[in-house]
Amino acid sequence: AQTVTQSQPEMSVQEAETVTLSCTYDTSESDYYLFWYKQPPSRQMILVIRQEAYKQQNATENRFSVNFQKAAKSFSLKISDSQLGDAAMYFCAYRSANSGYALNFGKGTSLLVTP
Amino acid sequence: GAVVSQHPSWVICKSGTSVKIECRSLDFQATTMFWYRQFPKQSLMLMATSNEGSKATYEQGVEKDKFLINHASLTLSTLTVTSAHPEDSSFYICSARASGGPVAPLHFGNGTRLTVT
């Protein structure tokens, strides 16, 4: 079974600054997908960004970008120009490309954004 | 965008009673639906995967007789917590996937907070 590890239970960033959230995963598969989800206090799961394992280019969505290191099985999320609305729980997730298609989540990182 | 409606948003029930939670895909057909459980300040743990018209596949450690899942149509899956006990109190989230292989995104409901007294 694949495991997803987020080693930072909590992170803090000042508004307008940049923060990086870490994620590593363990898998024997070569084809898979990686995601970052945001869960604000409303508990709604919001997709932030996704990366296909077969793509070497790192995904980018506006202020959000990832550093995908396939050999190291690392998938970090960088948030640039942090905003107060970015405060939330962030979950890294793994999804097999072969079967099931369920998301396997890490334990999450709570991001605090200070003014 | 695709919308998944989950109902109720919150429910309080007495110990020993059963509670049904509905998950509906409003504007797409959900080939597969997933049910997750989330304890306070913890991650989402996959409980089961359900495909329309077939029995759900439960994750290890999840009691299938306690958490009954029915996926009777391409737009509706239900989770019934039978003979609920206080330890079943949790946040339950469903997600739905349209056809399209692994590329098809998952869409999440808003979750249901269950409190068993």
Interface residues (C-beta under 8 A of the other chain):
Chain A: Y33 S42 R43 Q44 M45 L47 R50 F91 R95 S96 A97 N98 G100 Y101 A102 L103 N104 F105 G106 K107 G108 S110
Chain B: T32 F34 Q38 K41 Q42 S43 L44 M45 L46 T49 F91 I93 S95 R97 G101 P102 V103 A104 P105 L106 F108 N110 G111
